[in-house]
Amino acid sequence: MRFANNDPRYRYIVAEGFHIFCPVERSTNTVWHEDNIIMPRINIDGYAMTHAQEYLNDHFFNVNEVIDPARPVQ
């Protein structure tokens, strides 16, 4: 979940000293604000390997070369 920089909930977190946020999402767009930064990180896990295979293949590695076909057990 991402909040606007002026959202009171987000401003509270920044005011408490948290200035670097690294949400897990597919975006890789870093957003700089005057007093904080948002640097998304990409989830590379079994869920992404089965639901976003094309994206992982294009940007990281061939999923079929690393995924274990015996998992998950059906």
PyMOL Python script that loads the backbone (N, CA, C, O; Angstrom):
from pymol import cmd

cmd.read_pdbstr("""\
ATOM      1  N   MET A   1       0.848  -1.167   0.000  1.00  0.00           N
ATOM      2  CA  MET A   1       0.000   0.000   0.000  1.00  0.00           C
ATOM      3  C   MET A   1       0.897   1.235   0.000  1.00  0.00           C
ATOM      4  O   MET A   1       1.889   1.298   0.726  1.00  0.00           O
ATOM      5  N   ARG A   2       0.544   2.182  -0.798  1.00  0.00           N
ATOM      6  CA  ARG A   2       1.311   3.414  -0.853  1.00  0.00           C
ATOM      7  C   ARG A   2       0.376   4.594  -0.601  1.00  0.00           C
ATOM      8  O   ARG A   2      -0.737   4.642  -1.122  1.00  0.00           O
ATOM      9  N   PHE A   3       0.843   5.538   0.203  1.00  0.00           N
ATOM     10  CA  PHE A   3       0.067   6.730   0.520  1.00  0.00           C
ATOM     11  C   PHE A   3       0.675   7.937  -0.183  1.00  0.00           C
ATOM     12  O   PHE A   3       1.864   7.942  -0.500  1.00  0.00           O
ATOM     13  N   ALA A   4      -0.130   8.947  -0.423  1.00  0.00           N
ATOM     14  CA  ALA A   4       0.380  10.206  -0.958  1.00  0.00           C
ATOM     15  C   ALA A   4       1.296  10.846   0.082  1.00  0.00           C
ATOM     16  O   ALA A   4       1.113  10.642   1.282  1.00  0.00           O
ATOM     17  N   ASN A   5       2.269  11.611  -0.372  1.00  0.00           N
ATOM     18  CA  ASN A   5       3.229  12.226   0.534  1.00  0.00           C
ATOM     19  C   ASN A   5       2.564  13.145   1.556  1.00  0.00           C
ATOM     20  O   ASN A   5       3.111  13.345   2.641  1.00  0.00           O
ATOM     21  N   ASN A   6       1.407  13.705   1.239  1.00  0.00           N
ATOM     22  CA  ASN A   6       0.725  14.601   2.179  1.00  0.00           C
ATOM     23  C   ASN A   6      -0.359  13.907   3.004  1.00  0.00           C
ATOM     24  O   ASN A   6      -1.077  14.567   3.755  1.00  0.00           O
ATOM     25  N   ASP A   7      -0.487  12.598   2.875  1.00  0.00           N
ATOM     26  CA  ASP A   7      -1.472  11.850   3.659  1.00  0.00           C
ATOM     27  C   ASP A   7      -1.069  11.908   5.138  1.00  0.00           C
ATOM     28  O   ASP A   7       0.088  11.639   5.460  1.00  0.00           O
ATOM     29  N   PRO A   8      -1.989  12.250   6.041  1.00  0.00           N
ATOM     30  CA  PRO A   8      -1.654  12.367   7.466  1.00  0.00           C
ATOM     31  C   PRO A   8      -1.027  11.098   8.050  1.00  0.00           C
ATOM     32  O   PRO A   8      -0.141  11.184   8.901  1.00  0.00           O
ATOM     33  N   ARG A   9      -1.468   9.946   7.609  1.00  0.00           N
ATOM     34  CA  ARG A   9      -0.890   8.691   8.117  1.00  0.00           C
ATOM     35  C   ARG A   9       0.571   8.575   7.702  1.00  0.00           C
ATOM     36  O   ARG A   9       1.423   8.177   8.496  1.00  0.00           O
ATOM     37  N   TYR A  10       0.844   8.922   6.466  1.00  0.00           N
ATOM     38  CA  TYR A  10       2.212   8.862   5.953  1.00  0.00           C
ATOM     39  C   TYR A  10       3.086   9.916   6.636  1.00  0.00           C
ATOM     40  O   TYR A  10       4.229   9.644   7.001  1.00  0.00           O
ATOM     41  N   ARG A  11       2.539  11.116   6.803  1.00  0.00           N
ATOM     42  CA  ARG A  11       3.298  12.190   7.450  1.00  0.00           C
ATOM     43  C   ARG A  11       3.646  11.818   8.884  1.00  0.00           C
ATOM     44  O   ARG A  11       4.719  12.178   9.368  1.00  0.00           O
ATOM     45  N   TYR A  12       2.762  11.104   9.571  1.00  0.00           N
ATOM     46  CA  TYR A  12       3.043  10.665  10.939  1.00  0.00           C
ATOM     47  C   TYR A  12       4.263   9.748  10.958  1.00  0.00           C
ATOM     48  O   TYR A  12       5.147   9.903  11.801  1.00  0.00           O
ATOM     49  N   ILE A  13       4.310   8.807  10.041  1.00  0.00           N
ATOM     50  CA  ILE A  13       5.429   7.863   9.986  1.00  0.00           C
ATOM     51  C   ILE A  13       6.736   8.598   9.703  1.00  0.00           C
ATOM     52  O   ILE A  13       7.756   8.312  10.329  1.00  0.00           O
ATOM     53  N   VAL A  14       6.709   9.538   8.769  1.00  0.00           N
ATOM     54  CA  VAL A  14       7.909  10.324   8.464  1.00  0.00           C
ATOM     55  C   VAL A  14       8.320  11.147   9.682  1.00  0.00           C
ATOM     56  O   VAL A  14       9.506  11.221  10.006  1.00  0.00           O
ATOM     57  N   ALA A  15       7.356  11.762  10.357  1.00  0.00           N
ATOM     58  CA  ALA A  15       7.655  12.571  11.541  1.00  0.00           C
ATOM     59  C   ALA A  15       8.277  11.743  12.656  1.00  0.00           C
ATOM     60  O   ALA A  15       9.021  12.275  13.480  1.00  0.00           O
ATOM     61  N   GLU A  16       7.984  10.455  12.691  1.00  0.00           N
ATOM     62  CA  GLU A  16       8.554   9.566  13.704  1.00  0.00           C
ATOM     63  C   GLU A  16       9.959   9.084  13.328  1.00  0.00           C
ATOM     64  O   GLU A  16      10.567   8.311  14.069  1.00  0.00           O
ATOM     65  N   GLY A  17      10.471   9.535  12.188  1.00  0.00           N
ATOM     66  CA  GLY A  17      11.858   9.242  11.835  1.00  0.00           C
ATOM     67  C   GLY A  17      12.068   8.213  10.749  1.00  0.00           C
ATOM     68  O   GLY A  17      13.206   7.842  10.461  1.00  0.00           O
ATOM     69  N   PHE A  18      11.006   7.749  10.146  1.00  0.00           N
ATOM     70  CA  PHE A  18      11.135   6.772   9.062  1.00  0.00           C
ATOM     71  C   PHE A  18      11.168   7.528   7.734  1.00  0.00           C
ATOM     72  O   PHE A  18      10.151   8.068   7.300  1.00  0.00           O
ATOM     73  N   HIS A  19      12.334   7.566   7.093  1.00  0.00           N
ATOM     74  CA  HIS A  19      12.514   8.377   5.890  1.00  0.00           C
ATOM     75  C   HIS A  19      12.760   7.559   4.631  1.00  0.00           C
ATOM     76  O   HIS A  19      12.732   8.104   3.528  1.00  0.00           O
ATOM     77  N   ILE A  20      12.996   6.279   4.775  1.00  0.00           N
ATOM     78  CA  ILE A  20      13.234   5.415   3.621  1.00  0.00           C
ATOM     79  C   ILE A  20      12.206   4.296   3.658  1.00  0.00           C
ATOM     80  O   ILE A  20      12.104   3.569   4.646  1.00  0.00           O
ATOM     81  N   PHE A  21      11.448   4.162   2.584  1.00  0.00           N
ATOM     82  CA  PHE A  21      10.406   3.143   2.485  1.00  0.00           C
ATOM     83  C   PHE A  21      10.709   2.248   1.298  1.00  0.00           C
ATOM     84  O   PHE A  21      11.032   2.732   0.213  1.00  0.00           O
ATOM     85  N   CYS A  22      10.606   0.953   1.504  1.00  0.00           N
ATOM     86  CA  CYS A  22      10.891  -0.022   0.452  1.00  0.00           C
ATOM     87  C   CYS A  22       9.733  -1.009   0.341  1.00  0.00           C
ATOM     88  O   CYS A  22       9.849  -2.152   0.782  1.00  0.00           O
ATOM     89  N   PRO A  23       8.620  -0.575  -0.245  1.00  0.00           N
ATOM     90  CA  PRO A  23       7.490  -1.490  -0.394  1.00  0.00           C
ATOM     91  C   PRO A  23       7.807  -2.586  -1.406  1.00  0.00           C
ATOM     92  O   PRO A  23       8.659  -2.412  -2.276  1.00  0.00           O
ATOM     93  N   VAL A  24       7.130  -3.691  -1.287  1.00  0.00           N
ATOM     94  CA  VAL A  24       7.288  -4.789  -2.242  1.00  0.00           C
ATOM     95  C   VAL A  24       6.198  -4.640  -3.292  1.00  0.00           C
ATOM     96  O   VAL A  24       5.008  -4.721  -2.986  1.00  0.00           O
ATOM     97  N   GLU A  25       6.614  -4.422  -4.524  1.00  0.00           N
ATOM     98  CA  GLU A  25       5.673  -4.267  -5.629  1.00  0.00           C
ATOM     99  C   GLU A  25       6.429  -4.472  -6.932  1.00  0.00           C
ATOM    100  O   GLU A  25       7.646  -4.657  -6.922  1.00  0.00           O
ATOM    101  N   ARG A  26       5.734  -4.441  -8.026  1.00  0.00           N
ATOM    102  CA  ARG A  26       6.382  -4.666  -9.308  1.00  0.00           C
ATOM    103  C   ARG A  26       7.026  -3.415  -9.893  1.00  0.00           C
ATOM    104  O   ARG A  26       7.837  -3.504 -10.815  1.00  0.00           O
ATOM    105  N   SER A  27       6.673  -2.274  -9.369  1.00  0.00           N
ATOM    106  CA  SER A  27       7.249  -1.024  -9.858  1.00  0.00           C
ATOM    107  C   SER A  27       8.697  -0.893  -9.391  1.00  0.00           C
ATOM    108  O   SER A  27       9.044  -1.340  -8.298  1.00  0.00           O
ATOM    109  N   THR A  28       9.523  -0.289 -10.207  1.00  0.00           N
ATOM    110  CA  THR A  28      10.901  -0.005  -9.792  1.00  0.00           C
ATOM    111  C   THR A  28      11.156   1.496  -9.824  1.00  0.00           C
ATOM    112  O   THR A  28      12.306   1.932  -9.883  1.00  0.00           O
ATOM    113  N   ASN A  29      10.101   2.277  -9.786  1.00  0.00           N
ATOM    114  CA  ASN A  29      10.228   3.731  -9.847  1.00  0.00           C
ATOM    115  C   ASN A  29      10.528   4.294  -8.465  1.00  0.00           C
ATOM    116  O   ASN A  29       9.680   4.249  -7.575  1.00  0.00           O
ATOM    117  N   THR A  30      11.731   4.823  -8.287  1.00  0.00           N
ATOM    118  CA  THR A  30      12.104   5.464  -7.038  1.00  0.00           C
ATOM    119  C   THR A  30      11.501   6.861  -7.014  1.00  0.00           C
ATOM    120  O   THR A  30      11.576   7.599  -7.997  1.00  0.00           O
ATOM    121  N   VAL A  31      10.902   7.214  -5.883  1.00  0.00           N
ATOM    122  CA  VAL A  31      10.266   8.522  -5.731  1.00  0.00           C
ATOM    123  C   VAL A  31      10.986   9.269  -4.614  1.00  0.00           C
ATOM    124  O   VAL A  31      11.038   8.804  -3.475  1.00  0.00           O
ATOM    125  N   TRP A  32      11.534  10.421  -4.947  1.00  0.00           N
ATOM    126  CA  TRP A  32      12.216  11.275  -3.977  1.00  0.00           C
ATOM    127  C   TRP A  32      11.275  12.390  -3.540  1.00  0.00           C
ATOM    128  O   TRP A  32      10.690  13.088  -4.367  1.00  0.00           O
ATOM    129  N   HIS A  33      11.140  12.543  -2.227  1.00  0.00           N
ATOM    130  CA  HIS A  33      10.425  13.681  -1.668  1.00  0.00           C
ATOM    131  C   HIS A  33      11.447  14.492  -0.876  1.00  0.00           C
ATOM    132  O   HIS A  33      12.574  14.042  -0.670  1.00  0.00           O
ATOM    133  N   GLU A  34      11.067  15.651  -0.447  1.00  0.00           N
ATOM    134  CA  GLU A  34      12.002  16.514   0.273  1.00  0.00           C
ATOM    135  C   GLU A  34      12.559  15.841   1.530  1.00  0.00           C
ATOM    136  O   GLU A  34      13.735  16.011   1.852  1.00  0.00           O
ATOM    137  N   ASP A  35      11.729  15.084   2.237  1.00  0.00           N
ATOM    138  CA  ASP A  35      12.165  14.500   3.509  1.00  0.00           C
ATOM    139  C   ASP A  35      12.039  12.977   3.573  1.00  0.00           C
ATOM    140  O   ASP A  35      12.141  12.400   4.656  1.00  0.00           O
ATOM    141  N   ASN A  36      11.819  12.320   2.438  1.00  0.00           N
ATOM    142  CA  ASN A  36      11.746  10.859   2.434  1.00  0.00           C
ATOM    143  C   ASN A  36      11.908  10.341   1.014  1.00  0.00           C
ATOM    144  O   ASN A  36      11.836  11.094   0.042  1.00  0.00           O
ATOM    145  N   ILE A  37      12.125   9.046   0.923  1.00  0.00           N
ATOM    146  CA  ILE A  37      12.301   8.403  -0.375  1.00  0.00           C
ATOM    147  C   ILE A  37      11.548   7.077  -0.373  1.00  0.00           C
ATOM    148  O   ILE A  37      11.492   6.386   0.643  1.00  0.00           O
ATOM    149  N   ILE A  38      10.976   6.734  -1.513  1.00  0.00           N
ATOM    150  CA  ILE A  38      10.288   5.455  -1.674  1.00  0.00           C
ATOM    151  C   ILE A  38      11.037   4.677  -2.749  1.00  0.00           C
ATOM    152  O   ILE A  38      11.122   5.113  -3.897  1.00  0.00           O
ATOM    153  N   MET A  39      11.578   3.523  -2.367  1.00  0.00           N
ATOM    154  CA  MET A  39      12.355   2.687  -3.279  1.00  0.00           C
ATOM    155  C   MET A  39      11.738   1.291  -3.310  1.00  0.00           C
ATOM    156  O   MET A  39      12.106   0.439  -2.500  1.00  0.00           O
ATOM    157  N   PRO A  40      10.814   1.046  -4.223  1.00  0.00           N
ATOM    158  CA  PRO A  40      10.168  -0.268  -4.276  1.00  0.00           C
ATOM    159  C   PRO A  40      11.161  -1.387  -4.573  1.00  0.00           C
ATOM    160  O   PRO A  40      12.159  -1.191  -5.267  1.00  0.00           O
ATOM    161  N   ARG A  41      10.867  -2.538  -4.041  1.00  0.00           N
ATOM    162  CA  ARG A  41      11.667  -3.727  -4.352  1.00  0.00           C
ATOM    163  C   ARG A  41      10.738  -4.772  -4.934  1.00  0.00           C
ATOM    164  O   ARG A  41       9.567  -4.860  -4.565  1.00  0.00           O
ATOM    165  N   ILE A  42      11.263  -5.540  -5.823  1.00  0.00           N
ATOM    166  CA  ILE A  42      10.456  -6.516  -6.553  1.00  0.00           C
ATOM    167  C   ILE A  42      10.479  -7.845  -5.814  1.00  0.00           C
ATOM    168  O   ILE A  42      11.538  -8.331  -5.418  1.00  0.00           O
ATOM    169  N   ASN A  43       9.310  -8.421  -5.636  1.00  0.00           N
ATOM    170  CA  ASN A  43       9.240  -9.733  -4.999  1.00  0.00           C
ATOM    171  C   ASN A  43       9.594 -10.805  -6.029  1.00  0.00           C
ATOM    172  O   ASN A  43       8.968 -10.915  -7.082  1.00  0.00           O
ATOM    173  N   ILE A  44      10.602 -11.579  -5.697  1.00  0.00           N
ATOM    174  CA  ILE A  44      10.976 -12.719  -6.533  1.00  0.00           C
ATOM    175  C   ILE A  44      10.750 -13.946  -5.662  1.00  0.00           C
ATOM    176  O   ILE A  44      11.623 -14.371  -4.906  1.00  0.00           O
ATOM    177  N   ASP A  45       9.555 -14.500  -5.792  1.00  0.00           N
ATOM    178  CA  ASP A  45       9.170 -15.641  -4.970  1.00  0.00           C
ATOM    179  C   ASP A  45       8.317 -16.582  -5.805  1.00  0.00           C
ATOM    180  O   ASP A  45       8.086 -16.344  -6.990  1.00  0.00           O
ATOM    181  N   GLY A  46       7.860 -17.635  -5.183  1.00  0.00           N
ATOM    182  CA  GLY A  46       7.064 -18.624  -5.898  1.00  0.00           C
ATOM    183  C   GLY A  46       5.803 -18.042  -6.495  1.00  0.00           C
ATOM    184  O   GLY A  46       5.402 -18.420  -7.596  1.00  0.00           O
ATOM    185  N   TYR A  47       5.173 -17.124  -5.780  1.00  0.00           N
ATOM    186  CA  TYR A  47       3.955 -16.501  -6.307  1.00  0.00           C
ATOM    187  C   TYR A  47       4.271 -15.728  -7.585  1.00  0.00           C
ATOM    188  O   TYR A  47       3.578 -15.871  -8.592  1.00  0.00           O
ATOM    189  N   ALA A  48       5.314 -14.914  -7.539  1.00  0.00           N
ATOM    190  CA  ALA A  48       5.688 -14.141  -8.724  1.00  0.00           C
ATOM    191  C   ALA A  48       6.101 -15.063  -9.868  1.00  0.00           C
ATOM    192  O   ALA A  48       5.822 -14.779 -11.032  1.00  0.00           O
ATOM    193  N   MET A  49       6.767 -16.165  -9.531  1.00  0.00           N
ATOM    194  CA  MET A  49       7.203 -17.092 -10.580  1.00  0.00           C
ATOM    195  C   MET A  49       6.031 -17.766 -11.279  1.00  0.00           C
ATOM    196  O   MET A  49       6.149 -18.161 -12.439  1.00  0.00           O
ATOM    197  N   THR A  50       4.907 -17.900 -10.592  1.00  0.00           N
ATOM    198  CA  THR A  50       3.748 -18.528 -11.225  1.00  0.00           C
ATOM    199  C   THR A  50       2.755 -17.516 -11.785  1.00  0.00           C
ATOM    200  O   THR A  50       1.986 -17.851 -12.686  1.00  0.00           O
ATOM    201  N   HIS A  51       2.753 -16.280 -11.271  1.00  0.00           N
ATOM    202  CA  HIS A  51       1.774 -15.289 -11.719  1.00  0.00           C
ATOM    203  C   HIS A  51       2.376 -14.145 -12.539  1.00  0.00           C
ATOM    204  O   HIS A  51       1.638 -13.387 -13.168  1.00  0.00           O
ATOM    205  N   ALA A  52       3.686 -14.012 -12.539  1.00  0.00           N
ATOM    206  CA  ALA A  52       4.337 -12.934 -13.301  1.00  0.00           C
ATOM    207  C   ALA A  52       5.581 -13.475 -14.000  1.00  0.00           C
ATOM    208  O   ALA A  52       6.615 -12.810 -14.060  1.00  0.00           O
ATOM    209  N   GLN A  53       5.463 -14.678 -14.518  1.00  0.00           N
ATOM    210  CA  GLN A  53       6.608 -15.354 -15.121  1.00  0.00           C
ATOM    211  C   GLN A  53       7.222 -14.535 -16.256  1.00  0.00           C
ATOM    212  O   GLN A  53       8.445 -14.419 -16.343  1.00  0.00           O
ATOM    213  N   GLU A  54       6.400 -13.979 -17.110  1.00  0.00           N
ATOM    214  CA  GLU A  54       6.919 -13.223 -18.254  1.00  0.00           C
ATOM    215  C   GLU A  54       7.748 -12.024 -17.789  1.00  0.00           C
ATOM    216  O   GLU A  54       8.800 -11.735 -18.360  1.00  0.00           O
ATOM    217  N   TYR A  55       7.277 -11.332 -16.758  1.00  0.00           N
ATOM    218  CA  TYR A  55       8.005 -10.177 -16.224  1.00  0.00           C
ATOM    219  C   TYR A  55       9.364 -10.605 -15.681  1.00  0.00           C
ATOM    220  O   TYR A  55      10.377  -9.968 -15.968  1.00  0.00           O
ATOM    221  N   LEU A  56       9.390 -11.678 -14.901  1.00  0.00           N
ATOM    222  CA  LEU A  56      10.658 -12.164 -14.354  1.00  0.00           C
ATOM    223  C   LEU A  56      11.585 -12.638 -15.464  1.00  0.00           C
ATOM    224  O   LEU A  56      12.789 -12.383 -15.420  1.00  0.00           O
ATOM    225  N   ASN A  57      11.036 -13.325 -16.457  1.00  0.00           N
ATOM    226  CA  ASN A  57      11.849 -13.775 -17.590  1.00  0.00           C
ATOM    227  C   ASN A  57      12.481 -12.586 -18.311  1.00  0.00           C
ATOM    228  O   ASN A  57      13.649 -12.644 -18.694  1.00  0.00           O
ATOM    229  N   ASP A  58      11.732 -11.533 -18.495  1.00  0.00           N
ATOM    230  CA  ASP A  58      12.224 -10.360 -19.222  1.00  0.00           C
ATOM    231  C   ASP A  58      13.268  -9.570 -18.444  1.00  0.00           C
ATOM    232  O   ASP A  58      14.181  -9.000 -19.041  1.00  0.00           O
ATOM    233  N   HIS A  59      13.145  -9.529 -17.117  1.00  0.00           N
ATOM    234  CA  HIS A  59      14.000  -8.642 -16.325  1.00  0.00           C
ATOM    235  C   HIS A  59      15.065  -9.339 -15.478  1.00  0.00           C
ATOM    236  O   HIS A  59      16.034  -8.697 -15.073  1.00  0.00           O
ATOM    237  N   PHE A  60      14.909 -10.629 -15.200  1.00  0.00           N
ATOM    238  CA  PHE A  60      15.831 -11.255 -14.264  1.00  0.00           C
ATOM    239  C   PHE A  60      16.425 -12.567 -14.764  1.00  0.00           C
ATOM    240  O   PHE A  60      17.629 -12.644 -15.008  1.00  0.00           O
ATOM    241  N   PHE A  61      15.619 -13.573 -14.916  1.00  0.00           N
ATOM    242  CA  PHE A  61      16.113 -14.906 -15.262  1.00  0.00           C
ATOM    243  C   PHE A  61      14.978 -15.713 -15.858  1.00  0.00           C
ATOM    244  O   PHE A  61      13.814 -15.322 -15.785  1.00  0.00           O
ATOM    245  N   ASN A  62      15.327 -16.838 -16.445  1.00  0.00           N
ATOM    246  CA  ASN A  62      14.331 -17.743 -17.013  1.00  0.00           C
ATOM    247  C   ASN A  62      13.738 -18.566 -15.874  1.00  0.00           C
ATOM    248  O   ASN A  62      14.416 -19.418 -15.298  1.00  0.00           O
ATOM    249  N   VAL A  63      12.503 -18.316 -15.560  1.00  0.00           N
ATOM    250  CA  VAL A  63      11.834 -18.988 -14.445  1.00  0.00           C
ATOM    251  C   VAL A  63      11.863 -20.499 -14.620  1.00  0.00           C
ATOM    252  O   VAL A  63      12.057 -21.225 -13.645  1.00  0.00           O
ATOM    253  N   ASN A  64      11.677 -20.982 -15.825  1.00  0.00           N
ATOM    254  CA  ASN A  64      11.644 -22.430 -16.064  1.00  0.00           C
ATOM    255  C   ASN A  64      12.958 -23.117 -15.729  1.00  0.00           C
ATOM    256  O   ASN A  64      12.983 -24.329 -15.514  1.00  0.00           O
ATOM    257  N   GLU A  65      14.050 -22.363 -15.681  1.00  0.00           N
ATOM    258  CA  GLU A  65      15.347 -22.945 -15.336  1.00  0.00           C
ATOM    259  C   GLU A  65      15.558 -23.069 -13.829  1.00  0.00           C
ATOM    260  O   GLU A  65      16.438 -23.808 -13.388  1.00  0.00           O
ATOM    261  N   VAL A  66      14.766 -22.358 -13.042  1.00  0.00           N
ATOM    262  CA  VAL A  66      14.998 -22.379 -11.593  1.00  0.00           C
ATOM    263  C   VAL A  66      13.828 -22.900 -10.765  1.00  0.00           C
ATOM    264  O   VAL A  66      14.023 -23.311  -9.621  1.00  0.00           O
ATOM    265  N   ILE A  67      12.634 -22.891 -11.314  1.00  0.00           N
ATOM    266  CA  ILE A  67      11.476 -23.315 -10.524  1.00  0.00           C
ATOM    267  C   ILE A  67      11.432 -24.843 -10.432  1.00  0.00           C
ATOM    268  O   ILE A  67      11.757 -25.540 -11.392  1.00  0.00           O
ATOM    269  N   ASP A  68      11.038 -25.339  -9.301  1.00  0.00           N
ATOM    270  CA  ASP A  68      10.924 -26.778  -9.077  1.00  0.00           C
ATOM    271  C   ASP A  68       9.528 -27.216  -9.519  1.00  0.00           C
ATOM    272  O   ASP A  68       8.542 -26.825  -8.894  1.00  0.00           O
ATOM    273  N   PRO A  69       9.420 -28.012 -10.575  1.00  0.00           N
ATOM    274  CA  PRO A  69       8.094 -28.401 -11.076  1.00  0.00           C
ATOM    275  C   PRO A  69       7.299 -29.263 -10.086  1.00  0.00           C
ATOM    276  O   PRO A  69       6.090 -29.425 -10.251  1.00  0.00           O
ATOM    277  N   ALA A  70       7.954 -29.810  -9.074  1.00  0.00           N
ATOM    278  CA  ALA A  70       7.257 -30.625  -8.077  1.00  0.00           C
ATOM    279  C   ALA A  70       6.592 -29.762  -7.002  1.00  0.00           C
ATOM    280  O   ALA A  70       5.923 -30.292  -6.115  1.00  0.00           O
ATOM    281  N   ARG A  71       6.766 -28.451  -7.069  1.00  0.00           N
ATOM    282  CA  ARG A  71       6.178 -27.560  -6.072  1.00  0.00           C
ATOM    283  C   ARG A  71       5.312 -26.530  -6.749  1.00  0.00           C
ATOM    284  O   ARG A  71       5.629 -26.136  -7.872  1.00  0.00           O
ATOM    285  N   PRO A  72       4.289 -26.090  -6.170  1.00  0.00           N
ATOM    286  CA  PRO A  72       3.724 -26.694  -4.968  1.00  0.00           C
ATOM    287  C   PRO A  72       3.029 -28.008  -5.298  1.00  0.00           C
ATOM    288  O   PRO A  72       2.626 -28.251  -6.435  1.00  0.00           O
ATOM    289  N   VAL A  73       2.902 -28.829  -4.297  1.00  0.00           N
ATOM    290  CA  VAL A  73       2.229 -30.112  -4.476  1.00  0.00           C
ATOM    291  C   VAL A  73       0.765 -29.829  -4.765  1.00  0.00           C
ATOM    292  O   VAL A  73       0.117 -29.083  -4.031  1.00  0.00           O
ATOM    293  N   GLN A  74       0.252 -30.411  -5.813  1.00  0.00           N
ATOM    294  CA  GLN A  74      -1.141 -30.161  -6.210  1.00  0.00           C
ATOM    295  C   GLN A  74      -2.086 -31.099  -5.495  1.00  0.00           C
ATOM    296  O   GLN A  74      -3.297 -31.033  -5.706  1.00  0.00           O
TER     297      GLN A  74
END
""", "prot")
cmd.dss("prot")
cmd.show_as("cartoon", "prot")
cmd.util.cbc("prot")
cmd.orient("prot")
